[in-house]
């Protein structure tokens, strides 16, 4: 029996993390969730958010992550860690594996397709499924983010600016709406924390989250706990 299955049986919280690895023009971001319950009854409490400065090296991110995973409550409750490796390449994934992190790692490669494809190291996952997992938790009131968390305001701004566009040909695209952005804010055009949150939620909901779910906007997000 895995620690994840044991926690579900005895009702103890479990932990799942999402890591979005940025490139030269993107932030890297981390979201840590404490999960209570399972299935449709699961509730997600955001324990930790972090967005590294632009150009932060991957070895620095791995070192920071290793320290975090050795602190309570994660030190004695080994979490699952979903890592968005889209665009960063296999060497970065191999670096994470060599670090012997206190976590069960799964690599998520974001695709434009319609089908989740298991891989030896994780999943190739349609972006619509990842964003749909976050939307489902938000719309059902299952996600709570403490306002006092560093970067909580940035996450809520990203969520409120996030839009899904459907082209005339039926192609869907995802990202921050240019109409909604405040260009005085250097963080406004990014969605790194949204993706870190989404990959964590999606991984926790596997199996059982259906591909092709109905997509809505985030503009009415009210999940901040005051």
Protein Blocks (a to p, Z undefined) as FASTA:
>chain_A
ZZklmmmmnopacdddddddddfkbccdddddddedehjllccddfbdcdddehiafklm
mmmmmmmmmpcfklmmccdddddfehnajklmmmmmmnopabddddddddfbfbdcddfk
lccddfklmmmmmmmmmmnopaccdfklghklmmmmmmmmpccdddfkopacedddfklp
cfkbmklmpcklmmmmmmmmmmmmpghiaghiacddfklgckbcZZ
